[in-house]
Amino acid sequence: MPDVSFAFGSQQAAVDLAPHHGAAAKAPVLWLAGAIACAIVALVVAAGFGASPTLAISAWLLGGPVAIALVACFSLRDTRARTHTLYSAAGSVPWIYRLALVSSLAAVVVSALHIANWVGRL
């Protein structure tokens, strides 16, 4: 039978999983602001210049994968910040998160429609 004494009653020092550095950790909303900015730029480019296939594809990339990657970075860093002893997030953070996702979705849909229109005319 394997030795499991390390798990029960061990004298090892506990690992500090929730560090406290004096100040409260905050939600990293700058990542969400970047995602919203990318999505809005992509939406403007797709709506205004979507007839150009290159700009429509660029808008899709910016509003889709790039904006979602920034939202994912927010989620990762926010989860890490929540492990701190003191964590402070404004009540508007979930709404900013939703705005980032909805604006990204709008940018992807508008640019995808332009891309589909272009491909349909080939």
C-alpha positions as CSV (number, residue, x, y, z in Angstrom):
1,M,0.0,0.0,0.0
2,P,1.4,3.4,-0.9
3,D,2.4,5.8,1.9
4,V,-0.1,8.6,2.2
5,S,1.3,10.2,5.4
6,F,2.2,13.3,3.4
7,A,-1.5,14.1,3.1
8,F,-2.6,13.5,6.6
9,G,-0.9,15.0,9.6
10,S,2.2,16.1,7.8
11,Q,4.5,18.7,9.4
12,Q,5.1,20.4,6.1
13,A,4.5,24.1,5.8
14,A,1.3,25.1,4.1
15,V,1.6,26.8,0.8
16,D,0.2,30.3,0.7
17,L,-2.4,30.1,-2.1
18,A,-4.0,33.4,-1.2
19,P,-1.2,36.0,-0.9
20,H,-1.9,39.3,0.7
21,H,0.3,42.2,-0.3
22,G,-1.5,44.9,1.7
23,A,-3.9,46.3,-1.0
24,A,-7.0,44.7,-2.2
25,A,-6.8,43.0,-5.6
26,K,-9.1,44.5,-8.2
27,A,-10.7,43.1,-11.3
28,P,-8.4,43.8,-14.3
29,V,-11.0,45.7,-16.4
30,L,-8.4,47.1,-18.8
31,W,-8.4,43.7,-20.6
32,L,-12.1,44.1,-21.1
33,A,-11.7,47.7,-22.2
34,G,-9.2,46.4,-24.8
35,A,-11.7,43.8,-26.0
36,I,-14.5,46.3,-26.3
37,A,-12.2,48.7,-28.2
38,C,-11.2,45.9,-30.6
39,A,-14.8,44.9,-31.1
40,I,-15.9,48.5,-31.8
41,V,-13.1,49.1,-34.2
42,A,-13.9,45.9,-36.0
43,L,-17.6,46.8,-36.1
44,V,-16.9,50.2,-37.6
45,V,-14.6,48.7,-40.1
46,A,-17.0,45.9,-41.1
47,A,-20.0,48.2,-41.3
48,G,-18.2,51.0,-43.1
49,F,-15.7,49.2,-45.3
50,G,-17.0,45.6,-45.3
51,A,-17.3,45.5,-49.1
52,S,-13.6,45.0,-49.2
53,P,-12.8,41.3,-48.5
54,T,-9.5,42.1,-46.9
55,L,-11.0,44.6,-44.5
56,A,-14.0,42.3,-43.7
57,I,-11.7,39.4,-42.9
58,S,-9.5,41.8,-40.8
59,A,-12.5,43.0,-38.9
60,W,-13.6,39.4,-38.3
61,L,-10.2,38.6,-36.9
62,L,-10.0,41.7,-34.7
63,G,-13.6,41.4,-33.4
64,G,-13.5,37.6,-33.0
65,P,-10.3,35.9,-32.0
66,V,-8.4,39.0,-30.8
67,A,-11.3,40.4,-28.7
68,I,-12.1,37.0,-27.3
69,A,-8.5,36.4,-26.4
70,L,-8.5,39.6,-24.5
71,V,-11.7,38.5,-22.6
72,A,-9.9,35.2,-21.9
73,C,-6.9,37.1,-20.5
74,F,-9.3,39.1,-18.3
75,S,-10.9,35.9,-17.0
76,L,-7.6,34.3,-16.2
77,R,-6.3,37.4,-14.4
78,D,-9.6,38.0,-12.6
79,T,-9.6,34.4,-11.4
80,R,-6.1,34.8,-10.1
81,A,-7.0,38.1,-8.4
82,R,-10.0,36.4,-6.7
83,T,-7.6,34.1,-4.9
84,H,-6.1,37.0,-3.0
85,T,-7.2,37.5,0.6
86,L,-8.7,40.9,-0.3
87,Y,-10.5,41.2,-3.6
88,S,-12.6,44.2,-4.7
89,A,-14.6,44.4,-7.8
90,A,-17.1,47.1,-8.8
91,G,-20.6,46.1,-9.5
92,S,-20.3,47.2,-13.1
93,V,-17.6,44.5,-13.9
94,P,-20.1,41.8,-15.0
95,W,-21.9,44.3,-17.2
96,I,-18.6,45.4,-18.8
97,Y,-17.8,41.7,-19.3
98,R,-21.2,41.2,-21.0
99,L,-20.7,44.3,-23.2
100,A,-17.3,42.9,-24.3
101,L,-18.9,39.6,-25.4
102,V,-22.0,41.2,-27.1
103,S,-19.9,43.8,-29.0
104,S,-17.5,41.0,-30.1
105,L,-20.5,39.0,-31.3
106,A,-21.9,42.0,-33.2
107,A,-18.5,42.6,-34.9
108,V,-18.2,38.9,-35.9
109,V,-21.7,38.7,-37.3
110,V,-21.5,41.9,-39.3
111,S,-18.1,41.1,-40.7
112,A,-19.1,37.4,-41.4
113,L,-22.1,38.7,-43.3
114,H,-19.9,40.8,-45.5
115,I,-17.5,37.8,-46.0
116,A,-20.4,35.5,-46.9
117,N,-21.7,38.1,-49.4
118,W,-18.3,38.3,-51.0
119,V,-17.8,34.6,-51.1
120,G,-21.4,34.1,-52.5
121,R,-20.5,36.4,-55.5
122,L,-17.4,34.5,-56.5
